[in-house]
């Protein structure tokens, strides 16, 4: 039986009666705090049903690392926003200018489970608040930019782009013992998890803090890749009141089997149902993330056996050696072909990038989404790449500012028309098929 996204969803009851405050009163207060988020979701859901694709941003933690941010040996990017807020804001801003319509704040690892082993347990609230502030600052700075696309009609009176929070099962104080694809998944990461009850409290604290942030419209759970830690994180997300996206990570092992990332658990419809049930009634979408391009389509096909609601994908590229990411250049033309197939075959409606990806991929995905019927405010438009490419061609040569657009989709289209390399400069392409 296919499970559907409910159009009449509303925040579920939260917490238990305590301090003399009735459950009913607590629920009423919580509904008031997140009502705006659900009103926004209903508008987004309406557009999704009409066929519109929304563009999510790319990897934030790895992009921060690429730009020189120091990664915490135990907590990765959990507190970068506390020490280098300008850099975090700049990364968000570049993604917005590349076409991101949903910006995920840098709260991926900002929870007590991860931050306490790094000596930052008392800064969880500050880290979440600052991460959201950086995303809002980037949005405000980009709002006056001509490169920022207009919101679709149903969202014209909302702050644009939309901002989401992230809650992940990033392993605390992880000790890396192997590289992806080279070692048994069980030996990939050994983590210093607290007791199950403390772990659940850490996830709940982060989810509730994100739900109280006025700018946060949705909660993207990320790296759900087992039955134990994922269940605790998903239950926390499902009870915070926000619309929740279930973010699952998978990989293809050498024997060809599709498993949850870093585990030996085969990814099946039954596993998906279990994870969805952990979220409960506030589940609005399923996203496949931190998953290689080659594993994405097989994973999406499994999801569609169970879920016919909003579906998203934001693949990664490269590999992780704690605390650093090993980068590889993305073949953008090949990435676009992958995305088009996900949309055509699986009805994908949310598209972005994860670790190892950057603004160039988001610009490519933005062009893919907006070139489709209903891709921009419900109007059919000429392929954006070709449209902008022709504009440049008509201008003749490399005009003012074009040198700054060498990485843009329309510039690559123009170079192909002139017989040059789509990537420019003879840079090496890395296949996404492996």
Backbone torsions as a table, in degrees:
resi	resn	phi	psi	omega
1	UNK	NA	133.3	178.7
2	UNK	-79.8	137.2	174.9
3	UNK	-95.6	141.2	-174.1
4	UNK	-117.1	154.8	170.9
5	UNK	-76.8	130.1	-177.0
6	UNK	-85.9	128.4	179.9
7	UNK	-73.3	-18.7	-177.5
8	UNK	-104.2	23.2	-177.2
9	UNK	-64.6	150.6	174.6
10	UNK	-149.0	163.8	-176.1
11	UNK	-56.3	138.1	178.9
12	UNK	-83.1	163.0	177.2
13	UNK	-57.5	147.3	-175.5
14	UNK	-124.6	135.0	169.6
15	UNK	68.9	-172.1	180.0
16	UNK	-123.3	163.6	-179.2
17	UNK	-64.0	130.8	179.9
18	UNK	-157.1	155.6	175.8
19	UNK	59.0	26.0	178.5
20	UNK	77.3	0.8	179.1
21	UNK	-93.5	123.6	-176.6
22	UNK	-68.2	153.3	177.0
23	UNK	-59.9	-39.3	-178.6
24	UNK	-62.8	-42.1	-179.8
25	UNK	-68.3	-40.7	177.5
26	UNK	-61.4	-41.6	-179.5
27	UNK	-64.7	-39.8	179.7
28	UNK	-62.8	-44.0	178.5
29	UNK	-63.0	-41.5	-178.4
30	UNK	-67.0	-38.9	177.8
31	UNK	-59.7	-40.6	-179.6
32	UNK	-62.8	-37.5	-177.8
33	UNK	-68.7	-36.1	-173.3
34	UNK	-108.2	4.7	-178.1
35	UNK	-58.0	-39.8	179.3
36	UNK	-61.2	-35.9	178.8
37	UNK	-64.2	-41.6	-179.4
38	UNK	-71.7	-33.1	174.9
39	UNK	-63.9	-40.9	176.9
40	UNK	-63.4	-44.2	-179.2
41	UNK	-60.6	-40.6	179.9
42	UNK	-59.6	-36.9	177.9
43	UNK	-69.3	-43.1	177.7
44	UNK	-62.0	-45.2	-178.7
45	UNK	-60.6	-37.9	178.0
46	UNK	-62.1	-42.1	178.4
47	UNK	-67.7	-38.8	178.3
48	UNK	-60.7	-41.6	179.6
49	UNK	-64.2	-27.2	177.5
50	UNK	-81.5	-7.3	177.2
51	UNK	105.6	6.8	-178.5
52	UNK	-75.8	138.6	175.1
53	UNK	-99.5	133.4	176.7
54	UNK	-103.8	141.3	-177.8
55	UNK	-99.1	121.7	174.7
56	UNK	-91.7	159.2	178.8
57	UNK	-73.1	-177.7	-179.8
58	UNK	-101.1	-169.0	-179.2
59	UNK	-60.9	127.2	180.0
60	UNK	-92.5	-50.4	-178.3
61	UNK	-58.3	-46.1	-179.4
62	UNK	-70.9	-32.2	177.7
63	UNK	-69.4	-36.1	174.1
64	UNK	-61.6	-43.2	178.3
65	UNK	-63.5	-42.1	-179.9
66	UNK	-59.3	-31.2	-177.5
67	UNK	-93.5	8.4	171.6
68	UNK	104.3	2.2	178.4
69	UNK	-66.6	141.9	178.8
70	UNK	-80.9	129.3	179.2
71	UNK	-92.2	133.7	178.7
72	UNK	-67.9	133.3	-177.6
73	UNK	-62.0	-26.7	-178.5
74	UNK	-109.3	-27.5	-173.3
75	UNK	-119.2	6.6	179.3
76	UNK	53.3	-116.4	-174.2
77	UNK	-100.4	23.8	-171.9
78	UNK	-61.0	-27.6	-174.3
79	UNK	-131.2	17.3	-179.1
80	UNK	-56.4	-35.8	-178.7
81	UNK	-65.3	-19.7	178.1
82	UNK	-80.5	-28.7	-174.3
83	UNK	-106.3	-29.2	-179.5
84	UNK	-135.9	60.6	-176.6
85	UNK	-62.1	-33.1	-179.9
86	UNK	-63.9	-37.4	179.6
87	UNK	-68.9	-41.9	177.6
88	UNK	-61.2	-44.1	178.6
89	UNK	-62.2	-40.3	-179.8
90	UNK	-64.1	-40.8	178.7
91	UNK	-63.0	-47.0	177.4
92	UNK	-58.5	-43.1	-178.6
93	UNK	-61.7	-40.3	179.1
94	UNK	-66.4	-36.6	176.6
95	UNK	-66.8	-39.5	178.0
96	UNK	-63.1	-44.8	179.0
97	UNK	-65.8	-25.0	177.5
98	UNK	-78.8	-11.3	176.9
99	UNK	121.6	4.7	-179.7
100	UNK	-64.1	132.4	179.1
101	UNK	-109.7	-14.6	172.8
102	UNK	-128.9	118.2	-178.9
103	UNK	-105.1	121.8	179.4
104	UNK	-94.4	117.1	-178.5
105	UNK	-61.5	155.9	-175.4
106	UNK	-79.4	60.8	178.1
107	UNK	-112.5	13.1	-177.8
108	UNK	-47.8	-47.5	-178.1
109	UNK	-112.9	14.2	-175.9
110	UNK	-90.2	70.4	173.3
111	UNK	-139.8	163.4	-172.9
112	UNK	-63.1	-30.8	-179.8
113	UNK	-59.6	-37.7	-179.0
114	UNK	-89.1	-40.8	-171.7
115	UNK	-77.2	-30.9	-179.5
116	UNK	-61.1	-45.9	177.7
117	UNK	-62.7	-20.6	177.6
118	UNK	-89.6	4.1	-179.3
119	UNK	78.8	19.1	-175.6
120	UNK	-119.8	20.6	-176.2
121	UNK	-59.5	-28.7	-179.6
122	UNK	-83.5	1.3	-177.1
123	UNK	-112.4	13.7	-177.6
124	UNK	-59.8	-50.9	-179.1
125	UNK	-59.9	-43.0	179.4
126	UNK	-64.8	-40.4	-179.2
127	UNK	-63.9	-42.0	179.5
128	UNK	-68.2	-44.5	179.1
129	UNK	-60.5	-44.1	-178.3
130	UNK	-69.5	-36.2	178.4
131	UNK	-62.2	-43.7	178.6
132	UNK	-67.2	-39.2	178.9
133	UNK	-60.8	-40.1	178.5
134	UNK	-62.0	-42.2	178.8
135	UNK	-65.0	-41.3	178.6
136	UNK	-65.7	-41.6	178.8
137	UNK	-60.7	-41.6	178.1
138	UNK	-64.4	-41.1	177.7
139	UNK	-62.7	-45.0	-179.7
140	UNK	-62.1	-40.9	-179.5
141	UNK	-67.8	-33.9	-177.3
142	UNK	-82.9	-16.5	-174.1
143	UNK	-62.6	-25.7	179.6
144	UNK	-93.5	0.9	-177.6
145	UNK	-83.9	136.9	178.8
146	UNK	-69.5	-16.4	-178.6
147	UNK	-81.3	-9.7	-179.7
148	UNK	-82.5	117.5	-179.6
149	UNK	-65.8	152.0	-179.5
150	UNK	-72.8	150.0	175.6
151	UNK	-71.3	153.0	175.5
152	UNK	-63.6	159.4	-172.5
153	UNK	-50.7	-44.5	-177.2
154	UNK	-65.0	-18.4	-177.9
155	UNK	-112.5	13.8	-173.0
156	UNK	-65.7	-22.8	179.7
157	UNK	-101.3	15.9	176.0
158	UNK	-106.7	159.4	175.7
159	UNK	-69.8	131.5	-169.6
160	UNK	-129.5	136.7	-2.6
161	UNK	-71.9	170.9	-179.5
162	UNK	-78.5	152.6	-179.5
163	UNK	-119.0	135.2	178.7
164	UNK	-123.6	159.8	172.6
165	UNK	-101.3	165.7	179.3
166	UNK	-127.9	137.5	173.8
167	UNK	-133.8	120.5	-173.9
168	UNK	-125.7	169.7	172.5
169	UNK	-102.8	35.7	175.2
170	UNK	-54.1	128.8	-173.6
171	UNK	-69.8	130.7	179.2
172	UNK	-73.1	139.6	176.9
173	UNK	48.1	47.5	-174.1
174	UNK	-67.7	139.8	174.7
175	UNK	-112.8	109.2	-175.3
176	UNK	-78.0	130.5	-177.6
177	UNK	-124.1	8.8	-179.5
178	UNK	-176.5	164.3	179.5
179	UNK	-100.6	151.2	-178.8
180	UNK	-55.4	131.2	176.5
181	UNK	84.2	-9.6	-176.4
182	UNK	-105.9	-22.5	-176.9
183	UNK	-127.9	166.4	174.5
184	UNK	-58.5	132.8	-178.6
185	UNK	-53.8	-31.6	-179.3
186	UNK	-65.2	-20.1	-177.8
187	UNK	-98.9	1.7	-175.4
188	UNK	-61.9	-56.8	-175.7
189	UNK	-136.4	132.2	171.5
190	UNK	-111.5	125.8	-172.4
191	UNK	-118.3	149.1	179.4
192	UNK	-93.3	67.6	-179.8
193	UNK	-69.5	143.7	172.9
194	UNK	-74.9	-175.0	177.7
195	UNK	-62.5	155.6	-178.6
196	UNK	-53.7	-40.2	-178.5
197	UNK	-69.0	-41.4	178.0
198	UNK	-66.7	-40.3	177.7
199	UNK	-59.8	-46.2	179.7
200	UNK	-61.4	-40.1	178.2
201	UNK	-63.6	-38.7	178.9
202	UNK	-63.6	-42.7	177.3
203	UNK	-65.8	-42.5	-178.1
204	UNK	-63.5	-41.7	178.7
205	UNK	-57.9	-48.4	-178.5
206	UNK	-64.5	-43.4	-179.7
207	UNK	-62.6	-43.6	-179.6
208	UNK	-66.7	-38.2	177.2
209	UNK	-63.0	-41.6	178.1
210	UNK	-65.6	-37.8	179.8
211	UNK	-65.7	-25.3	179.8
212	UNK	-84.7	-10.8	179.0
213	UNK	-76.6	118.6	-175.6
214	UNK	-57.7	-32.4	-175.0
215	UNK	-79.0	-17.7	-174.5
216	UNK	-80.9	117.9	-178.2
217	UNK	-93.6	-35.3	-177.0
218	UNK	-136.4	166.3	173.7
219	UNK	-122.9	118.0	176.7
220	UNK	-95.2	111.4	170.3
221	UNK	-79.9	142.2	-172.7
222	UNK	-136.3	150.1	179.5
223	UNK	60.2	43.9	172.1
224	UNK	-81.2	111.1	-166.7
225	UNK	-145.5	19.5	174.9
226	UNK	-158.7	-172.9	-180.0
227	UNK	-102.5	-19.2	-174.4
228	UNK	-91.2	-67.6	-177.1
229	UNK	-66.0	-39.0	178.8
230	UNK	-61.5	-41.8	-179.1
231	UNK	-59.5	-41.5	-179.1
232	UNK	-67.9	-42.5	179.5
233	UNK	-66.2	-42.0	-177.0
234	UNK	-68.3	-37.2	177.5
235	UNK	-65.8	-37.2	176.4
236	UNK	-65.2	-45.0	179.2
237	UNK	-61.9	-44.6	-177.1
238	UNK	-66.7	-21.5	-178.1
239	UNK	-98.6	-3.5	-177.2
240	UNK	-80.6	-16.7	175.8
241	UNK	104.0	-18.6	-178.9
242	UNK	-78.4	156.8	167.6
243	UNK	-61.7	133.5	-171.4
244	UNK	-119.0	134.1	169.2
245	UNK	-101.9	128.6	175.6
246	UNK	-85.0	114.8	-177.5
247	UNK	-104.8	110.7	-175.0
248	UNK	-108.0	141.7	178.5
249	UNK	-118.2	133.8	-179.8
250	UNK	-133.9	171.6	173.4
251	UNK	-154.9	155.5	176.0
252	UNK	-98.2	122.5	180.0
253	UNK	-80.2	170.6	-176.7
254	UNK	-61.1	-26.2	178.8
255	UNK	-84.5	4.3	177.4
256	UNK	89.3	-2.2	-178.8
257	UNK	-78.3	147.2	178.3
258	UNK	-98.0	117.0	-175.7
259	UNK	-128.1	161.0	170.2
260	UNK	-62.7	141.3	-172.1
261	UNK	-55.3	131.4	176.0
262	UNK	70.2	19.3	-178.7
263	UNK	-138.9	-179.2	173.7
264	UNK	-109.4	13.2	-178.2
265	UNK	-82.2	116.1	178.7
266	UNK	-64.8	135.4	178.9
267	UNK	-84.5	110.8	-176.8
268	UNK	-128.1	172.1	176.3
269	UNK	-60.3	-36.1	-179.8
270	UNK	-65.8	-41.1	177.6
271	UNK	-63.6	-42.4	179.0
272	UNK	-61.8	-44.6	179.0
273	UNK	-58.3	-42.1	179.2
274	UNK	-59.6	-47.4	-178.5
275	UNK	-65.2	-39.7	178.4
276	UNK	-64.0	-40.3	179.4
277	UNK	-64.9	-29.3	177.4
278	UNK	-64.5	-35.1	178.4
279	UNK	-72.9	-46.5	-178.5
280	UNK	88.4	-154.1	-168.9
281	UNK	-71.5	-12.6	178.9
282	UNK	-88.8	7.8	175.3
283	UNK	-73.0	125.2	179.6
284	UNK	-118.8	-18.6	-177.7
285	UNK	-158.1	158.7	174.8
286	UNK	-119.8	130.0	178.6
287	UNK	-122.2	137.4	171.5
288	UNK	-100.7	118.7	-172.3
289	UNK	-138.7	166.9	-175.3
290	UNK	44.1	47.9	-178.4
291	UNK	-133.0	133.7	-178.7
292	UNK	-61.0	151.5	178.8
293	UNK	-52.1	-41.7	-175.1
294	UNK	-68.4	-25.2	180.0
295	UNK	-92.2	-8.3	-172.2
296	UNK	-65.9	-51.3	-176.0
297	UNK	-63.1	-46.0	176.4
298	UNK	-57.5	-36.4	-180.0
299	UNK	-70.4	-43.5	178.5
300	UNK	-60.6	-36.9	178.9
301	UNK	-63.4	-39.2	176.7
302	UNK	-64.0	-43.6	-179.7
303	UNK	-58.5	-42.4	-177.2
304	UNK	-69.7	-10.5	172.3
305	UNK	-71.2	-22.4	-172.2
306	UNK	-118.3	-38.2	-167.2
307	UNK	-121.1	124.2	177.5
308	UNK	-113.4	16.9	177.5
309	UNK	-89.5	-166.1	-179.4
310	UNK	-55.2	133.2	-174.6
311	UNK	-128.4	136.1	-179.5
312	UNK	-129.7	162.5	176.7
313	UNK	-147.1	129.0	168.1
314	UNK	-139.5	96.9	-174.5
315	UNK	-73.7	160.9	172.8
316	UNK	-105.5	176.1	177.1
317	UNK	-158.0	120.4	-177.1
318	UNK	119.6	-157.7	-179.7
319	UNK	-150.5	162.4	-171.9
320	UNK	-115.3	126.3	168.4
321	UNK	-123.4	99.4	-174.1
322	UNK	-45.2	127.3	5.3
323	UNK	-101.5	23.3	-173.4
324	UNK	-118.8	151.7	177.8
325	UNK	-99.7	135.2	176.1
326	UNK	-96.5	114.8	-170.3
327	UNK	-87.6	153.0	171.0
328	UNK	-139.4	144.3	-178.6
329	UNK	-72.0	134.7	-179.5
330	UNK	-87.0	131.5	171.7
331	UNK	-77.9	103.8	-171.2
332	UNK	-68.8	-35.3	177.4
333	UNK	-64.4	-42.9	178.6
334	UNK	-65.9	-38.5	178.0
335	UNK	-61.4	-41.1	178.6
336	UNK	-62.6	-40.2	178.9
337	UNK	-64.8	-40.3	175.9
338	UNK	-59.0	-48.6	-176.8
339	UNK	-61.1	-42.8	179.2
340	UNK	-60.6	-37.9	179.4
341	UNK	-69.4	-40.2	178.2
342	UNK	-60.8	-40.2	-179.9
343	UNK	-67.0	-47.5	-176.7
344	UNK	-66.6	-46.7	-172.1
345	UNK	-84.1	-33.7	-172.2
346	UNK	-116.2	-0.8	179.4
347	UNK	68.2	36.9	-179.1
348	UNK	-61.4	138.4	-179.6
349	UNK	-129.2	-3.7	175.4
350	UNK	-134.1	126.2	-171.4
351	UNK	-137.6	127.5	179.3
352	UNK	-159.1	-159.2	-178.5
353	UNK	-132.7	156.5	178.2
354	UNK	-119.2	-149.5	-173.5
355	UNK	-54.2	137.4	177.5
356	UNK	85.2	-4.5	177.5
357	UNK	-103.0	161.8	-177.5
358	UNK	-140.7	-170.1	-177.7
359	UNK	-57.9	-29.4	-179.7
360	UNK	-63.9	-39.7	177.9
361	UNK	-67.6	-39.2	-180.0
362	UNK	-66.1	-36.1	176.3
363	UNK	-64.7	-39.6	176.7
364	UNK	-63.5	-47.6	-179.9
365	UNK	-65.4	-34.7	176.7
366	UNK	-61.5	-42.4	178.4
367	UNK	-64.7	-38.8	177.9
368	UNK	-61.8	-47.3	-177.5
369	UNK	-66.4	-43.3	-173.4
370	UNK	-80.0	-12.2	177.5
371	UNK	-83.1	-8.6	-176.9
372	UNK	-92.2	155.3	176.7
373	UNK	-60.7	129.9	-176.8
374	UNK	80.3	4.0	-174.7
375	UNK	-76.4	-16.1	178.5
376	UNK	-141.8	97.3	178.1
377	UNK	66.1	17.7	176.3
378	UNK	87.1	3.1	-179.3
379	UNK	-102.7	138.5	177.5
380	UNK	-78.0	127.1	-178.4
381	UNK	-126.7	157.8	174.0
382	UNK	-62.5	148.7	177.9
383	UNK	-48.0	123.5	-174.4
384	UNK	-61.2	-37.6	179.5
385	UNK	-58.9	-49.5	-177.1
386	UNK	-67.9	-38.7	180.0
387	UNK	-59.7	-50.5	-179.2
388	UNK	-70.7	-34.2	177.7
389	UNK	-62.0	-43.2	179.3
390	UNK	-65.5	-37.0	177.4
391	UNK	-59.3	-44.1	179.2
392	UNK	-65.9	-40.5	-178.0
393	UNK	-65.0	-39.9	179.4
394	UNK	-67.1	-30.8	178.0
395	UNK	-67.7	-28.3	177.8
396	UNK	84.6	114.1	175.9
397	UNK	70.6	-164.1	-177.8
398	UNK	-96.1	101.4	-175.7
399	UNK	-81.6	-176.7	179.3
400	UNK	-60.7	128.5	178.9
401	UNK	88.0	-15.3	-177.6
402	UNK	-68.7	-29.0	178.7
403	UNK	-61.7	-27.0	179.4
404	UNK	-82.2	-5.9	-176.4
405	UNK	-111.5	21.8	-177.1
406	UNK	-60.9	-27.9	-179.9
407	UNK	-87.0	-2.3	-174.3
408	UNK	-76.1	153.5	-179.2
409	UNK	-58.7	-45.6	-176.0
410	UNK	-69.0	-27.0	176.5
411	UNK	-69.7	-40.9	177.8
412	UNK	-63.9	-37.4	177.9
413	UNK	-61.9	-42.5	-179.4
414	UNK	-65.0	-40.7	179.1
415	UNK	-63.1	-38.7	177.9
416	UNK	-63.4	-39.1	179.0
417	UNK	-61.9	-33.1	-177.4
418	UNK	-91.9	1.9	176.4
419	UNK	88.9	11.1	-179.8
420	UNK	-92.9	-177.7	178.4
421	UNK	-76.6	136.6	179.2
422	UNK	-65.7	-31.4	179.7
423	UNK	-86.9	-18.2	178.3
424	UNK	77.9	142.6	172.0
425	UNK	69.9	10.3	178.8
426	UNK	67.8	22.1	-178.7
427	UNK	-67.9	149.8	-174.8
428	UNK	-74.3	135.5	175.3
429	UNK	-96.7	147.7	178.3
430	UNK	-115.0	125.3	-178.8
431	UNK	-64.9	143.4	178.5
432	UNK	-97.6	3.9	-173.7
433	UNK	-86.6	-5.2	-178.4
434	UNK	-109.6	NA	NA
